[in-house]
Amino acid sequence: MEPTTMAIAKAPQAFPRTEYLRRLAAVKSEMARREIDALVITSWSNITYLTGNVTRMLAVHALVVSIQDEEPTLIVRKMCAPGAAHQSFMAREKIIGYSENLVGKANTDGYDAVIDFLNNIGVAQR
């Protein structure tokens, strides 16, 4: 039996997409002024402000804002990714669900997924 996938509709947003993009543009403007290529945000209030996602979780979560990309990338526990896709203004491809194998381990956690992502986009060595 093949697994099935279910499309996840977007929840009504508190603000239009243009408002979230305006907020991100302000962040990117300050990043450019300070010569920062990528910013990792872990505060839920800031993540909500920039994405509309109101999910609260105890696992590692991070929003990566890159100067080059219009939308940020949200990195969350895999089981939380569908909810994040539903609640945020961002495209589903901009939400990464990291493996449950990173949860509850002494030597690894969700920040390993964040570090891998930063390496993959080429900003970790700067």
C-alpha positions as CSV (number, residue, x, y, z in Angstrom):
1,M,0.0,0.0,0.0
2,E,1.5,3.4,-1.0
3,P,1.5,6.2,1.4
4,T,-0.9,9.0,0.7
5,T,-0.3,12.7,1.0
6,M,-2.8,15.3,2.0
7,A,-2.8,18.8,0.8
8,I,-2.7,21.3,3.6
9,A,-4.7,24.4,3.1
10,K,-3.5,27.8,4.4
11,A,-5.2,29.1,7.5
12,P,-6.6,32.6,7.3
13,Q,-3.8,35.0,7.9
14,A,-3.9,37.9,10.3
15,F,-2.2,40.1,7.7
16,P,-1.8,39.9,3.9
17,R,1.3,38.4,2.5
18,T,2.6,41.9,1.5
19,E,2.7,42.8,5.2
20,Y,4.8,39.9,6.2
21,L,7.1,40.7,3.2
22,R,7.3,44.3,4.4
23,R,8.4,43.2,7.8
24,L,11.0,40.8,6.4
25,A,12.3,43.7,4.1
26,A,12.9,45.8,7.2
27,V,14.8,42.9,8.8
28,K,16.8,42.4,5.7
29,S,17.6,46.1,5.4
30,E,19.1,46.1,8.9
31,M,21.0,42.8,8.0
32,A,22.5,44.5,4.9
33,R,23.5,47.5,7.0
34,R,25.3,45.2,9.4
35,E,26.7,43.0,6.6
36,I,24.8,39.9,7.8
37,D,24.0,37.2,5.1
38,A,21.7,35.1,7.2
39,L,19.9,35.5,10.5
40,V,18.8,32.6,12.8
41,I,15.7,33.5,14.9
42,T,14.5,31.2,17.7
43,S,12.2,33.5,19.6
44,W,8.6,32.5,19.0
45,S,7.3,36.0,19.2
46,N,9.6,37.1,16.5
47,I,8.8,34.0,14.4
48,T,5.1,34.8,14.7
49,Y,5.7,38.5,13.8
50,L,7.6,37.5,10.7
51,T,5.6,34.5,9.5
52,G,2.1,34.4,11.1
53,N,2.9,31.0,12.6
54,V,1.5,30.8,16.1
55,T,2.5,27.2,16.9
56,R,4.4,26.9,20.2
57,M,6.6,23.8,20.8
58,L,9.2,22.7,23.2
59,A,11.5,21.2,20.5
60,V,14.1,23.2,18.7
61,H,12.7,25.6,16.1
62,A,14.4,28.3,14.0
63,L,13.6,30.8,11.3
64,V,16.4,31.5,8.9
65,V,16.2,34.8,7.1
66,S,18.6,35.0,4.1
67,I,19.4,38.2,2.3
68,Q,19.1,36.3,-1.0
69,D,15.6,34.7,-0.5
70,E,12.3,36.5,-0.5
71,E,10.8,34.1,2.0
72,P,12.6,32.9,5.1
73,T,13.0,29.2,5.9
74,L,11.3,27.7,9.0
75,I,13.0,24.7,10.5
76,V,10.9,22.7,12.9
77,R,10.4,19.2,14.2
78,K,9.0,17.0,11.4
79,M,5.7,16.4,13.2
80,C,5.2,20.2,13.5
81,A,5.9,21.0,9.8
82,P,2.2,20.4,8.6
83,G,0.9,22.9,11.2
84,A,3.6,25.4,10.3
85,A,2.6,25.1,6.6
86,H,-1.0,25.7,7.6
87,Q,-0.4,28.7,9.7
88,S,2.4,30.6,8.0
89,F,2.3,32.8,4.9
90,M,5.3,31.0,3.5
91,A,5.4,28.4,0.7
92,R,5.4,24.8,1.9
93,E,8.9,24.3,0.4
94,K,10.2,26.9,2.8
95,I,9.3,24.8,5.8
96,I,11.8,22.0,6.8
97,G,10.8,19.3,9.2
98,Y,13.8,17.7,10.8
99,S,14.0,14.0,11.6
100,E,12.5,12.7,14.8
101,N,15.9,11.0,15.3
102,L,17.3,14.3,16.5
103,V,14.7,14.5,19.3
104,G,15.5,13.3,22.8
105,K,19.2,12.5,22.2
106,A,22.1,13.5,24.4
107,N,24.5,14.5,21.5
108,T,22.2,15.8,18.8
109,D,19.1,17.9,18.5
110,G,17.2,20.1,16.1
111,Y,20.1,22.6,16.0
112,D,22.0,20.0,14.0
113,A,19.4,20.5,11.3
114,V,19.8,24.3,11.5
115,I,23.5,24.0,11.2
116,D,23.2,21.6,8.2
117,F,20.8,24.1,6.5
118,L,23.3,27.0,7.0
119,N,26.0,24.8,5.6
120,N,23.9,23.9,2.6
121,I,23.0,27.5,1.7
122,G,26.7,28.5,2.1
123,V,26.6,30.9,5.0
124,A,28.1,28.8,7.8
125,Q,31.7,29.6,7.0
126,R,31.3,33.4,6.9
